Amino acid sequence: MAKERYLIDEYDTHRILEAVDSLDLVRYEICDDEDGRPTELRQKLLKLHQLGFEVFREGQNSQKEAMFDLADELSLKVPELIVALEQIQDALMDLLEFQDPPDDEW
């Protein structure tokens, strides 16, 4: 009973709902929409690949500015996704701290 009380007092289950919100943010950015269209992030990464190919493989220096602008824009989006995933991981790791140690008996 004491451990149950400890769990009730120590872990805020609202963090799990916040993890769901974080996952929704990631899903919005990386999952295709209802009609099966790829996300804007995916489209922009493909565009960046195209620009990179044109600059580095075909020597089209006129595309450098567009390539770097797009890379900069994308570099600002990725940390948001990392933070969201880290929030999920933190909530899960904190919850797992309450898990009983495994029995070593077989």
Secondary structure as UniProt FT lines:
FT   HELIX           2..10
FT   HELIX           14..30
FT   TURN            34..35
FT   HELIX           40..56
FT   TURN            57..58
FT   HELIX           61..63
FT   HELIX           64..96
FT   TURN            97..98
//
